[in-house]
Amino acid sequence: MIAKISLKNRLNNYYIVNNTAYSLFSLSLCKFLYGFYTTAIGSILVPLGERFSINIKMQSIIFPFNYFGQIVIIFFVGYFADKLGKKIVHMIFISLLCIFALLFNFSDNYYLFLILFMLMGLSGISINTIADAAISDTFQKNKGYYLNIAHVFFGLGALTSPIAFNLVFLSTNDYRSIYFILFIIAAVIVFLIIAAKYPVVNDERIRPKVLIGFLKNRQFIYICIFAMISAGSMNAISGWIPTLFQKYLNISPAFSNYALSFFWISVVIGRIITAFLSKKFREISLLRIINVFLFFILAASYFFDSYVWLLIVYLVFGLFVGGSFPLAIAYSAHILPGYSTTRLAAVFSASAMGMFVMPTVVGLLAGHFAMNKIISVIASFFLIYIFIFFKKLK
């Protein structure tokens, strides 16, 4: 037992570079990895549908497989990360993502793909959650700033993914090749993580009453619901932009994927702007302002059917939604400091619910209504939240 504890401590405390900037960079690359993986789904939907002759409704099943397990798994990840150490669990899940991505690249069965989506989704959300928890523990001050900087890397991964997809698809004519690129990126990040120093947080043992206590806090519940709405709407747009532009607006596949990159560029810019604003303004004040703009911008998309105007609306939406999720994480730390991994697991579980439901609903209704009209209806959720943000949260 002593040997096991000693080995666990040696692995968690091992580092080559004792520098917080390097730790921030390495942890942010984990978010780059998850952003790259998540956005790749939107790029492959059309060619995958053509390969297996399946319609948009069948393609939308990918989203439940990708996100359903994420709603639950991150609570277990939070438990084991606090029990075994964030660094050990991080290395395990990055290695698993490597393996699943490589298997995807050599598979050719739709149902096997669904299983691999589920396994990669479980690994990806675990990597993403632990990265945010480690950053939150490393930087006790200005959490909103550093979390937004880290989430910029998520956006960088997301905007890089469609560009990489276009390049490898042009070279190989195989949509699966994007997952070989994912394998390479994950393999490199494993070694960078090994060299990084992780924060040591004592007395983080998780008991059921900790999570129950979180769920009794009304402000925390509100912020989790907002995370669900903002992440779900952002993922609905990201997941269906290539399909919307190709199948409904007759735009070329290459440009449709670049449009997805443009969307994520706007998200990145929004996160950079929000990172600096969060050093001057309270998180809740920024969240209130952002929520109002998100409602009016997304509602406006209902009145446009031109790809030019829709792209403009989605780019503006990306500017405002980009910083909302990191702010929600930072505000959750303000409400409930301590137990960072479990607290973030609850927030990410809520966001996974949104990413599970909203893109799936868009896909299921796409045969009955125009896809951009369905996406615009999501604005009604932000309208409800205007009341909550201005009346309930302090």
Summary of the structure (lengths in Angstrom):
residues: 394
radius of gyration: 20.0
end to end distance: 46.9
largest distance: 65.8
contacts: 1473
relative contact order: 0.16
helix: 84%
strand: 1%
